[in-house]
Amino acid sequence: MRAIILSAYLLCLTGCASEAEDCVTVSLVCALQQFDNDDHGDLKSVVVIQNGEWLAERYYGGADAETLVDVRSAGKSVTSLLMGIAIDENAIGSLQDPVEQYWPEAAGTALGPIPLDAVLTMRTGLHADADDPTSPGYEDNMDTSDNPMAVALSVPKFEEPGTVYRYNSLAAYMAGMVIGNATGRGMEAFAQEKLFKPLGIERYDWQEDRDGTTKGQGNLFLTAAGFARIGQLVLNKGSFDGKQVVSERWINESLTPRVDISSSTSNATHYGYYWYQNSLEIAGEPITYWFASGNGGNKIYIVPERQMVVTVMSTAYGQGRGHRRAKAIFQSVLEFQ
C-alpha cells in the first residue's frame, strides 16, 4: 500500500494519466499534500480508509508508523466500546443499572444512584463541567490530586441525572471504574484482551491516574494504524477481520442520536454513547457522520454512506486550531471523493 501511495505523490505533479492508475488514491494524496506546509509541527498523521481499503496514510511533523500519540478524549469513545463488550459478555446487565451496583465505593455518594445511560450521555447531574473550571468535578481537580478517586466521590449533585448534557471527564472516569470492577480485571487488561488484541493493536499506552486506575476519560496513546482500526471496527458494525469484536447492537446503540447538543457546540448536532454526530454539505448534498474527538485535534470520522473512515492525529493540545485543521482535512477528503 505504501508503494501505491508513494507513486500517487509523484502523480500529483502530473495528474492521473491513465485508467490503470488509482485516480481516487491520487486525488486523496493530493488533497492531503496541502497540509505539508503547516508550520506548527503538531499535525502527526492522516489515514483514509474506504470500503476496507487503505487509500491514504500520511505522516507529518516527524511522526511515522511507530509514533504513539495521546488521543486525549477520543479515548472516551474507546471506553464506550469496552462498555459494549462488557454488556455483550453479561458482566454488566443493563444501562439502567446504577453506578453503585458495579462500583461499591460510590454507594452513599451523589455518584451511586446515577444510571449508566446517563453516564454514557454526559447527563450525570453532577456538578462537573469541562467548561467551568470552578466546578468540583473539573478534570484538573482529579489530575492534580494524590487521591483522584476521593475527589471523584466527593463531587455533589447539581441537577437530576438524565436531564442536562454537560461535557466532562468525570463521567467517563465513572464508566471506566464500572468496566474495571464489573469485568474483575481492570479496564486496561480487559481492553488488551477483548479489543486491542482482536484488532492487532500491539503498540499502545493507556495512562493511569495517581491511584493506579486506567483513565477511562482519555490519555490513550495509539499509532495511526491502531487509531484507524478503531474507526474501521465501528464502521463495520463491530466486526474486524471476520470476527465480531463488539455486537452490532451495541454499535447501533452507541451511534443513535440521544442528546441534541447543537445549542452547546457548533461542532456537533447530537451525542450518542461517547460519540458525536454532525453533518457537512459537500457538493450541495448533506453528509452525515459520527466522530470521536480529543483535545489537540484528534479525530476518528466515520461516514457510513461512503463506507469511509478518516482519522487525524495531532498534538495541538489546548489549541482550537487543532480541531479546525482536523475538520478542514476531513472536508478536503470528502470533496475529493
FENNORGI-V236728 format. One record per helix or strand. SS is the DSSP state (@ for helix, = for strand). FROM is the first residue (numbers start at 1). TO is the last residue. If there is no record, write none. Layout:
ss = (SS/SS)
from = (FROM/FROM)
to = (TO/TO)
//
This chain:
ss = (@/@/=/=/=/@/=/@/@/=/@/=/@/@/=/@/@/=/=/=/=/@/=/=/@/=/=/=/=/=/@/=/@)
from = (2/23/43/53/69/72/98/99/104/115/116/126/139/148/157/169/187/204/208/214/220/224/239/243/248/259/270/276/285/298/304/308/320)
to = (11/37/50/59/70/88/98/101/106/115/120/126/143/153/157/183/196/206/208/214/222/235/240/244/254/260/271/282/294/303/306/314/335)
//
